Structure formats: structure tokens, C-alpha cells
Amino acid sequence: MMRTVPELLWKFAATFIVAAGELWAGVPVGMALGLPPVLVAIACAAGGTSAAGLIVVVGRPVRTWIVARLHPSGRGGTLERIWVRYGVPGLGLAAPLLVGAPIGTAIGIALGAPPRHLFAWVTVGIVTWAVALTAAAALGWTAVADR
């Protein structure tokens, strides 16, 4: 099936925007829109990374507001336990999957993680989970289509 560039761009943009809010949601949206799995993974990784980067850049007041609105205690619960046990690498790898990259980044910084170091690990987590979730979805999509 031939795809036009504008069609691919709007599907990529829609997947990017959804993944910026929640990586888990971006993968099925991209797959349902008919994007090739490689573009789904790229759009999801780019969306999640952009959202996490925005949280690092916007400053402490916005991060504090996000953490207060989503976690009234000011702590991250499971993420705080991961932070204590595994530090920035563990938090960065787990946050995109557990609560989403932007919220996980805000919580990590609120817990005292250095923003640049955290952003690097969150990016590794986003890319890892984007590829893994897209591969799982693509394999599942293929298995269903083969029936």
C-alpha cells in the first residue's frame, strides 16, 4: 500500500503527541494508524524524550506543581523506592514505563536527581521501552493478522 508523505507526517505527529503524554498509549495509536513499526518506535521515543526534556527545561516551579498535582505527598511512591535502591539509572529506566517520562522526570528532580544525568537515563529508558513495546505490538499485530 503506497503512503503519501503528508499522510505519514500526520500519523507520525499524532503518535509523537500521544507518546509525549504517555509512551504506553503512543505505540497502539501508531500501530492503529498503520505506521510502520520503525516509525512508531521513532515517534514514541521522540515524543517521550521531548516531553522529558521540556520538564527539565521549564524550571523548578512547574516541576513542583506537576509533582504536587499528581502526587500530593510530594513523593513518588514506587519511584522513590527505585530511586533509593537503584539511583538515577534505575529511576530513568523505570519511570517511562511506570508513570510516563514527563511525570517521572519531574518526580526524579523533586527527589534530588541531577536534571542532566536524569534526562540521559530517562532517554535510555524511553528508547528501550519504545522499541520493546513497539516490537511486542508489531509481533502481536502480525500474529493476529496471520489468523
N, C-alpha and C positions, 0 to 999 in steps of 0.2 A: 504494500500500500504506500503510495507516494505521499509524503507530507510536505506542506509548504513551510517556508521559513517563518512567516507570521504565525502560522498555527503552532509550530514548535515553540516559538518565543512566548506566546501567551500561556501555553501549557507549562513551560519551564517557569515563567514568572508566577503562575498560580501555585505551583509546587513549592517554589522558593518562599513565597509569602506564608503559606501554611506551615512549612517546616521551620520558619523563623519563630513561630509561636510554639510549635510542638513537633519535634522530629518524628515521633510516632505517627502523627497524622499526615505528614508530608509524603511518606512512602506510599500509602494506599491511594492518596489523591493523585500522585504522579502516575502510578500504575493504572488507575481507573481512567485517567485521561489518555492513556495509550502512549505515554512517553517511553522511549527505550530505557531499559533498566540503568544503563550507564548515565543517561541524562537525569534520571530520577535521583540516583546517588549523588551526582554533582549538584543538582538543585537543592537537595536536602542538606548536604554538607555546607554549601554556600549560604543558605538561609539561616541555618543554626549558628554558623560562625559569625555571620553579620550581626545577628541579634546579641550574641555574647559580647562581641566587640563593642556594640553600642552601649551595653551596660557598663563596660569598663570605661568608656569614654565620657559618658554623661555625668559622672561625678557621684560623690557620696550621698547627697540629698535624695537623688532619685533612687539609688540602690536601697537606701534606708527605708524609703516609702514603700518600695516593692516588697521588701522583706517584712515590714510591719503589716502590710495589707494581706500577704499570703501566709505568713507565719506569725500570728500575734505575739507569741512568746519571744520573738526576735531570734529564735534558733531554728536550725534546720532539721531537728529530729534525726532521722536516719542519716542524712548528710553530715550532721555534726558527729555522729559516731564514726562514720567513714573518715571524716577529717581527723579525728583524734587517733584513729588506728593506722590510717594509710597516708595521711598528709595530703598535700596538693595533688600528687599524681592520682591517688585513689578518688579524691573528690572530683577531679577533672574527668576521669573516665566514667564515673558513675552518674554524675549529675545530668548529662544529656538524656540518659535513659530513664532516670527516676523522676525528675521534676521538670526537665527541659533545660536547655542551655542558658537562656536568659535568667531564669529564676535560680538555677544552680550557681551561676556566676555571681549573682547578687548575694546569695547566701554565703558563698565561699568568701567573698570580700568582707561581708559582715562578720564572718568568723575569724578574719585576720589574715587571709591568704594574700600574698603579694599579687596585685592585679595582673601584671605581665606574665608571671610564672603560671598563675591560674589560667589565664587565657590560652597559653600554649598547651596546657594539659587538657583543657576543655575542647580545644580544637582537635587534638588527637582523639578524644572521646567521641566527638561529633562525627569525624570522618570514619572512625571504626564502626560506630553504630549505624551510620548511614549506609555504609557498604554492607554490613551484616544484615540489616533489616531489608534492604533492597534485594539482596541475593535470596534471602528467605522468601520474600514476596514473589520474586520472579520465578523461583523454583515451584512455589505453590501455585502460581498462576499457570505455569506450564503443565503441572500435574492435573489441574482442573480442566485445562483446555484439551488435554490428551484423552479425556474420558469420552 
